[in-house]
Amino acid sequence: MPNIENGGGDQPQANQQRVLICGAGIAGLTLAWWLDRDGWDVTLIEKAAGLREEGYMIDFLGSGYDVAKRMGILPRLKEVEYPIAEIIDVDSNGNTVSTIDYELFRRLKDGELLSLMRGDLERVLYESLSDDVEIRYGLTVDEVGQNGREVTVDLTDGTKEQVDLLVGADGIHSRVRELTFGEEEKYRRYLGYQTAAYIFEDDAFRRKLDGGFRDITVENRTAGFYPIRDGKVATWFAHDAPDEKLPAAPCDELRRTFGDIGWIVPDALDHCSDGDSIYYDQVAQIEMDHWSRGRVTLVGDACYAVSLLAGQGASMAMGGAYVLARKLREASVIEEGLAEYEAKMKPEIEKKQAYGRRTASFLIPPTKWHVKMRDAVLNLSQLPGLYWLLRPVVAGTDSVISTK
Ligand SMILES: Cc1cc2nc3c(=O)[nH]c(=O)nc-3n(C[C@H](O)[C@H](O)[C@H](O)COP(=O)(O)OP(=O)(O)OC[C@H]3O[C@@H](n4cnc5c(N)ncnc54)[C@H](O)[C@@H]3O)c2cc1C
């Protein structure tokens, strides 16, 4: 297991410096927790009006799991996890074609794997923050200026902040990155797919899932459905899309792409409604030569999105936030901490991104043959002694920090 942190040294330290974090998502909330603990004066600003439940079920493992352990929030995360035993893949008539044994995955990760809705993770991180952290929702950054050791930030409500450090934790379409490093196109590696997730209520549909996680995968398309708390159903879709432009009406695009796939998919598509409640985005990675300029830095998807194909966006957001806070704590000046953070994280991120690209044809098989191979591997892996067939799938999910 790569080990870029040796544990210890997590003791809080006195610090009077001011940090503004843009983006109260997974990376931003985690960073706020650690910097607050180190005595920074922390303000978070977030474009959304408040916490959201949108998003899909994430595999929470590796770095994210280790950081959560260090923050003491694992018990709370275990309360909100979904104890998935298996994911059943069906055909267009609803007949089982393969089974993903989640217990097997959990064993391969020594039990350190949680299935969480992204919104639940965001909420638990939010609730773990102390009252000293100020969070201002419905706000973003308009202008950024640097003058020596001071960063001046104009906010969209007309106010101005002067801070020692500005962090862009504002996701794959980062505004801080755009203002500091230039337009997104320079850094985005589009992987040729688009993805969507939304949640709806429908008792009859829920019953058809028979209490479990169900997936349907045909060439170039995959869709999954699972019952979640409060009588709701969560969906996720991914499909190939050679043109990276996002559709103006995501639900129409989903109906066009998935409408003929059969099984209960058309019923799920009937519940799709455009607006804030659907997550729809490109499957892409962000690759940058450097993550900091002066006293402006980036963390999480903003500078190193690994994509859903790597299955570790949230875990790496937490891992990066932890490493950034730690390097700032150990450094004598901010610039040195930022350089150390990048030097430690970047090689690990490059491995995760390469892993994500390699797994693409397993998750979204390009041909009927790839679909058949995938089903065969999943079914064979359940036979006694053949669990190692899944090793390549979990091989790239190791933690970049160590709890030892
Ligand atoms: C609502 C939501 C649902 C998601 N669902 C999925 C999904 O289904 N599948 C998937 O693969 N990935 C999904 N993601 C992305 C995934 O959660 C991230 O890859 C992962 O959590 C990385 O964490 P991050 O903190 O770097 O970025 P994110 O979790 O994306 O957090 C970034 C935060 O910054 C905020 N923000 C964005 N722009 C600005 C701005 N200009 N000013 C201030 N704040 C800003 C966002 O609202 C968000 O809260 C979702 C992200 C969000 C925000």
The ligand as an SDF file (V2000), in Angstrom:
LIG
                    3D

 53 58  0  0  0  0  0  0  0  0999 V2000
  -24.9380   17.6090   -5.6350 C   0  0  0  0  0  0  0  0  0  0  0  0
  -23.8000   16.7340   -6.1620 C   0  0  0  0  0  0  0  0  0  0  0  0
  -24.1060   15.4450   -6.5960 C   0  0  0  0  0  0  0  0  0  0  0  0
  -23.0850   14.6600   -7.1170 C   0  0  0  0  0  0  0  0  0  0  0  0
  -23.4240   13.4320   -7.5640 N   0  0  0  0  0  0  0  0  0  0  0  0
  -22.4920   12.7040   -8.1940 C   0  0  0  0  0  0  0  0  0  0  0  0
  -22.8350   11.5250   -8.8410 C   0  0  0  0  0  0  0  0  0  0  0  0
  -23.9820   11.1020   -8.8080 O   0  0  0  0  0  0  0  0  0  0  0  0
  -21.8630   10.8430   -9.5070 N   0  0  0  0  0  0  0  0  0  0  0  0
  -20.5590   11.3070   -9.5350 C   0  0  0  0  0  0  0  0  0  0  0  0
  -19.7030   10.6760  -10.1310 O   0  0  0  0  0  0  0  0  0  0  0  0
  -20.1990   12.3960   -8.8870 N   0  0  0  0  0  0  0  0  0  0  0  0
  -21.1280   13.1260   -8.2530 C   0  0  0  0  0  0  0  0  0  0  0  0
  -20.7770   14.3010   -7.7120 N   0  0  0  0  0  0  0  0  0  0  0  0
  -19.3510   14.6500   -7.6880 C   0  0  0  0  0  0  0  0  0  0  0  0
  -18.6740   13.9140   -6.5420 C   0  0  0  0  0  0  0  0  0  0  0  0
  -19.4310   14.0830   -5.3920 O   0  0  0  0  0  0  0  0  0  0  0  0
  -17.2890   14.5020   -6.4160 C   0  0  0  0  0  0  0  0  0  0  0  0
  -16.4810   13.8580   -7.4030 O   0  0  0  0  0  0  0  0  0  0  0  0
  -16.5750   14.2670   -5.1320 C   0  0  0  0  0  0  0  0  0  0  0  0
  -17.4240   14.4270   -4.0720 O   0  0  0  0  0  0  0  0  0  0  0  0
  -15.3460   15.1830   -5.0670 C   0  0  0  0  0  0  0  0  0  0  0  0
  -15.4890   16.1000   -4.0330 O   0  0  0  0  0  0  0  0  0  0  0  0
  -15.2210   17.6550   -4.1630 P   0  0  0  0  0  0  0  0  0  0  0  0
  -15.4840   18.2000   -2.8170 O   0  0  0  0  0  0  0  0  0  0  0  0
  -13.9170   17.8920   -4.8010 O   0  0  0  0  0  0  0  0  0  0  0  0
  -16.2930   18.1780   -5.1810 O   0  0  0  0  0  0  0  0  0  0  0  0
  -17.8750   18.2440   -4.9850 P   0  0  0  0  0  0  0  0  0  0  0  0
  -18.3370   17.1840   -4.0790 O   0  0  0  0  0  0  0  0  0  0  0  0
  -18.4240   18.3510   -6.3400 O   0  0  0  0  0  0  0  0  0  0  0  0
  -18.0810   19.6050   -4.1880 O   0  0  0  0  0  0  0  0  0  0  0  0
  -17.8670   20.8690   -4.7640 C   0  0  0  0  0  0  0  0  0  0  0  0
  -18.7240   21.8740   -4.0100 C   0  0  0  0  0  0  0  0  0  0  0  0
  -18.4570   23.1750   -4.5100 O   0  0  0  0  0  0  0  0  0  0  0  0
  -19.6740   23.8200   -4.7910 C   0  0  0  0  0  0  0  0  0  0  0  0
  -19.4380   24.7760   -5.8480 N   0  0  0  0  0  0  0  0  0  0  0  0
  -19.3300   24.5500   -7.1800 C   0  0  0  0  0  0  0  0  0  0  0  0
  -19.0690   25.6710   -7.8300 N   0  0  0  0  0  0  0  0  0  0  0  0
  -19.0140   26.6430   -6.8880 C   0  0  0  0  0  0  0  0  0  0  0  0
  -18.7760   28.0210   -6.9390 C   0  0  0  0  0  0  0  0  0  0  0  0
  -18.5460   28.6670   -8.0860 N   0  0  0  0  0  0  0  0  0  0  0  0
  -18.7720   28.7230   -5.7690 N   0  0  0  0  0  0  0  0  0  0  0  0
  -19.0050   28.1080   -4.5800 C   0  0  0  0  0  0  0  0  0  0  0  0
  -19.2490   26.7900   -4.4850 N   0  0  0  0  0  0  0  0  0  0  0  0
  -19.2420   26.0730   -5.6240 C   0  0  0  0  0  0  0  0  0  0  0  0
  -20.6140   22.6990   -5.1770 C   0  0  0  0  0  0  0  0  0  0  0  0
  -21.9590   23.0860   -5.0320 O   0  0  0  0  0  0  0  0  0  0  0  0
  -20.2020   21.6220   -4.1840 C   0  0  0  0  0  0  0  0  0  0  0  0
  -20.8460   21.7670   -2.9530 O   0  0  0  0  0  0  0  0  0  0  0  0
  -21.7500   15.1320   -7.1800 C   0  0  0  0  0  0  0  0  0  0  0  0
  -21.4550   16.4170   -6.7320 C   0  0  0  0  0  0  0  0  0  0  0  0
  -22.4640   17.2290   -6.2350 C   0  0  0  0  0  0  0  0  0  0  0  0
  -22.1260   18.6330   -5.7670 C   0  0  0  0  0  0  0  0  0  0  0  0
  1  2  1  0
  2  3  1  0
  2 52  2  0
  3  4  2  0
  4  5  1  0
  4 50  1  0
  5  6  2  0
  6  7  1  0
  6 13  1  0
  7  8  2  0
  7  9  1  0
  9 10  1  0
 10 11  2  0
 10 12  1  0
 12 13  2  0
 13 14  1  0
 14 15  1  0
 14 50  1  0
 15 16  1  0
 16 17  1  0
 16 18  1  0
 18 19  1  0
 18 20  1  0
 20 21  1  0
 20 22  1  0
 22 23  1  0
 23 24  1  0
 24 25  2  0
 24 26  1  0
 24 27  1  0
 27 28  1  0
 28 29  2  0
 28 30  1  0
 28 31  1  0
 31 32  1  0
 32 33  1  0
 33 34  1  0
 33 48  1  0
 34 35  1  0
 35 36  1  0
 35 46  1  0
 36 37  1  0
 36 45  1  0
 37 38  2  0
 38 39  1  0
 39 40  1  0
 39 45  2  0
 40 41  1  0
 40 42  2  0
 42 43  1  0
 43 44  2  0
 44 45  1  0
 46 47  1  0
 46 48  1  0
 48 49  1  0
 50 51  2  0
 51 52  1  0
 52 53  1  0
M  END
$$$$
